[in-house]
Amino acid sequence: MGELSEKQADQTLDVLGRVCPYPLVLSKKAIEKMSSGQVLKVICDAPASAEDSIPRWAEKQGYKFEAKKLEDKGYWELYVQKS
């Protein structure tokens, strides 16, 4: 387990069933409303979003990012901490 996934998320965003670019767009909107240091948990089943667009966006913004793939459930839990 990583550092972010061990924290209690301040907000959880469920984007199951949504395809790119909606998970990224909804994640951006959610984190814009959050304060510095807060953690957003995104539940996502779109591989392109979970493995590419959301991690790249978080890195560009300088946000801490962590992904946890839950093979048995078929989705990822993405953790983004606003800086």
Residue pairs with C-beta under 8 A, 6 or more apart in sequence:
1 68
2 66
2 68
2 79
3 64
3 66
4 39
4 64
4 65
4 66
4 79
4 80
4 81
5 66
5 68
5 77
5 79
7 39
7 79
8 39
9 39
9 40
9 41
9 79
10 34
10 38
10 39
10 40
11 30
11 34
11 38
11 39
11 40
11 41
12 40
12 41
12 42
12 43
13 26
13 27
13 30
13 40
13 41
13 42
13 43
14 43
15 22
15 23
15 26
15 27
15 42
15 43
15 44
15 46
15 49
16 43
16 44
16 45
16 75
17 45
18 26
18 44
18 46
18 49
19 46
19 48
19 49
20 46
20 48
20 49
20 53
21 49
21 53
23 42
23 44
23 46
23 49
23 50
23 53
23 54
24 49
24 53
24 54
24 57
27 40
27 42
27 54
27 57
27 78
27 80
28 57
30 40
30 42
31 40
31 63
31 80
31 82
34 40
34 82
35 82
36 82
36 83
37 81
37 82
37 83
38 81
38 82
39 79
39 80
39 81
39 82
40 79
40 80
40 81
40 82
41 77
41 78
41 79
42 54
42 76
42 77
42 78
42 79
42 80
43 75
43 76
43 77
43 78
44 50
44 54
44 75
44 76
44 78
45 74
45 75
45 76
50 67
50 69
50 75
50 76
50 78
51 67
51 76
54 65
54 78
54 80
55 65
55 67
55 78
58 64
58 65
58 80
59 65
61 83
62 83
63 80
63 81
63 82
63 83
64 79
64 80
64 81
64 83
65 78
65 79
65 80
65 81
66 78
66 79
67 76
67 77
67 78
67 79
68 76
68 77
68 78
68 79
69 75
69 76
70 76
70 77
